[in-house]
Amino acid sequence: MDTILSNLIPIIVVTVIAILLIRRSRKNKDAAAIQGVQEKTESEAKALGIQVNQQANAGLRGDEVLGTNEFQGNTGGIEWKLQSSLSIGQKGRKIGKSTWRTAAVNWPERKFLLLISTPADMKSGKIERGGFMNTLINKAADVLLDVYVGVYFGSEYKPLVNIGDDGVKIEREALKDFTILTNHPDLAERFLDEATVKVISGWKQSSQGFAREQQVDQFGLLFAPDGVILTCQAQMQRAEEVKMLSDFGAALAVKMKGVIGSLQPA
């Protein structure tokens, strides 16, 4: 028995060392691949007039970020920033996210407009007020809404975006696969005219050329007092993708800026 154990110990030690070396090799290959992609992305971005603010790499442990790119540009007079990242989630699943922001357009204080392409569990009919059951339904909807708002835009927007006492759902046949919620229906209705609806619908239905087209199509758009946020659960893998997403966000921001300007006294 002692002889068997003495023979097994070196084998176990060698096996463990081999496993560690393989893992390190894979990690180095992943890091090198990410670095190569980032260097290529930076070169392509500059050619498109997009500034790369930051590039960061991290390890492969837990939920750490594999790679993050931050971009900055100006489209149609709209200054914007875009952060695109790739991280490792549970069971080693890679999770991408891209968030485009601009402070060039501001909604009134405590007012918002949310458009989000969501799964069926968030879709429902009109918001009903009054009565115990309607109150419970609205509270449950707010809990679910908080989940999506936190994932797409950040926890800091949960207090702003809710059904509450004045939340209103807006319906557009061409945007029936979106949840549209606001507490400023007059401004929202003016923004969501036929032309804007056509742009948003066309963007989702057409293939734009993204590597992760389906994930990009599941986007969220938020107009808030501190600016505009457009986000999707996909990493932008090429500078051209950064430009396409930014052009879309900037076009919507320009439209909203015009709507707000038309309501302000001369």
Backbone hydrogen bonds, N-H to C=O, Kabsch-Sander energy under -0.5 kcal/mol:
donor,donor_aa,acceptor,acceptor_aa,energy
5,L,1,M,-2.4
6,S,2,D,-2.4
7,N,3,T,-1.6
8,L,4,I,-1.9
9,I,5,L,-2.2
11,I,7,N,-0.9
12,I,8,L,-2.8
13,V,9,I,-2.5
14,V,10,P,-2.5
15,T,11,I,-2.4
16,V,12,I,-2.6
17,I,13,V,-2.3
18,A,14,V,-2.4
19,I,15,T,-2.4
20,L,16,V,-2.3
21,L,17,I,-2.3
22,I,18,A,-2.3
23,R,19,I,-2.4
24,R,20,L,-2.3
25,S,21,L,-2.4
26,R,22,I,-2.5
27,K,23,R,-2.5
28,N,24,R,-2.6
29,K,25,S,-2.3
30,D,26,R,-2.6
31,A,27,K,-2.5
32,A,28,N,-2.6
33,A,29,K,-2.5
34,I,30,D,-2.6
35,Q,31,A,-2.4
36,G,32,A,-2.3
37,V,33,A,-2.3
38,Q,34,I,-2.5
39,E,35,Q,-2.3
40,K,36,G,-2.0
41,T,37,V,-2.6
42,E,38,Q,-2.5
43,S,39,E,-1.8
44,E,40,K,-2.4
45,A,41,T,-2.6
46,K,42,E,-2.0
47,A,43,S,-1.5
48,L,44,E,-1.0
48,L,45,A,-0.7
49,G,46,K,-1.4
50,I,45,A,-2.9
51,Q,72,Q,-2.8
53,N,51,Q,-0.7
53,N,70,E,-2.6
54,Q,70,E,-1.0
56,A,68,T,-2.0
58,A,66,L,-1.2
64,E,61,R,-2.3
66,L,86,L,-3.0
67,G,86,L,-1.5
68,T,56,A,-1.9
69,N,84,S,-3.0
70,E,54,Q,-2.1
71,F,82,L,-3.2
72,Q,51,Q,-2.4
73,G,80,W,-2.0
75,T,78,I,-2.3
78,I,75,T,-1.6
79,E,77,G,-0.7
80,W,73,G,-2.6
81,K,101,R,-2.3
82,L,71,F,-2.3
83,Q,99,T,-2.4
84,S,69,N,-2.9
84,S,82,L,-0.5
85,S,97,K,-2.8
86,L,67,G,-2.1
87,S,95,I,-2.8
88,I,64,E,-1.8
89,G,87,S,-0.6
89,G,93,R,-3.6
92,G,89,G,-1.3
93,R,90,Q,-1.7
95,I,87,S,-3.2
97,K,85,S,-2.0
98,S,232,C,-2.5
99,T,83,Q,-2.7
100,W,230,L,-3.5
101,R,81,K,-2.9
102,T,228,V,-1.8
107,W,224,A,-1.8
111,K,108,P,-2.0
113,L,223,F,-1.7
114,L,181,L,-3.1
115,L,221,L,-2.7
116,I,179,T,-1.9
117,S,219,F,-2.3
118,T,116,I,-0.8
118,T,177,D,-0.6
122,M,119,P,-1.6
123,K,120,A,-1.1
128,E,126,K,-0.5
135,T,131,G,-1.8
136,L,132,F,-2.1
137,I,133,M,-2.6
138,N,134,N,-2.4
139,K,135,T,-2.0
140,A,136,L,-2.4
141,A,137,I,-2.3
142,D,138,N,-2.0
143,V,139,K,-1.8
144,L,140,A,-1.9
145,L,141,A,-2.6
146,D,142,D,-2.3
147,V,143,V,-1.1
148,Y,144,L,-1.5
149,V,145,L,-2.8
150,G,146,D,-2.5
151,V,147,V,-2.1
152,Y,148,Y,-2.8
153,F,149,V,-2.7
154,G,149,V,-1.7
157,Y,154,G,-1.9
158,K,155,S,-1.6
161,V,157,Y,-2.5
162,N,160,L,-0.9
167,G,163,I,-2.8
168,V,182,T,-3.0
170,I,180,I,-2.0
175,L,172,R,-1.5
176,K,173,E,-1.3
178,F,175,L,-1.9
179,T,116,I,-2.7
180,I,178,F,-0.6
181,L,114,L,-2.3
181,L,179,T,-0.5
182,T,168,V,-2.1
183,N,112,F,-1.3
188,A,184,H,-2.1
189,E,185,P,-2.9
190,R,186,D,-1.7
191,F,187,L,-1.8
192,L,188,A,-2.5
193,D,191,F,-1.7
197,V,193,D,-2.5
198,K,194,E,-2.0
199,V,195,A,-1.8
200,I,196,T,-2.5
201,S,197,V,-2.7
202,G,198,K,-2.5
203,W,199,V,-2.1
204,K,200,I,-1.7
205,Q,201,S,-2.3
206,S,202,G,-2.0
208,Q,206,S,-0.7
213,E,210,F,-0.9
216,V,212,R,-2.1
217,D,213,E,-2.2
218,Q,214,Q,-1.0
219,F,217,D,-1.8
220,G,231,T,-2.7
221,L,115,L,-3.4
222,L,229,I,-2.7
223,F,113,L,-2.6
224,A,222,L,-0.6
224,A,227,G,-2.9
227,G,224,A,-1.6
228,V,102,T,-2.7
229,I,222,L,-2.4
230,L,100,W,-2.7
231,T,220,G,-2.4
232,C,98,S,-2.1
233,Q,215,Q,-0.8
234,A,232,C,-1.3
237,Q,235,Q,-0.8
241,E,238,R,-0.7
242,V,238,R,-1.5
243,K,239,A,-2.2
244,M,240,E,-2.3
245,L,241,E,-2.5
246,S,242,V,-2.3
247,D,243,K,-2.8
248,F,244,M,-1.8
249,G,245,L,-2.4
250,A,246,S,-2.8
251,A,247,D,-2.1
252,L,248,F,-1.8
253,A,249,G,-2.1
254,V,250,A,-2.8
255,K,251,A,-1.9
256,M,252,L,-2.3
257,K,253,A,-2.5
258,G,254,V,-2.0
259,V,255,K,-2.0
260,I,256,M,-2.7
261,G,257,K,-2.2
262,S,258,G,-1.8
263,L,259,V,-0.8
263,L,260,I,-0.8
264,Q,260,I,-0.8
264,Q,261,G,-0.5
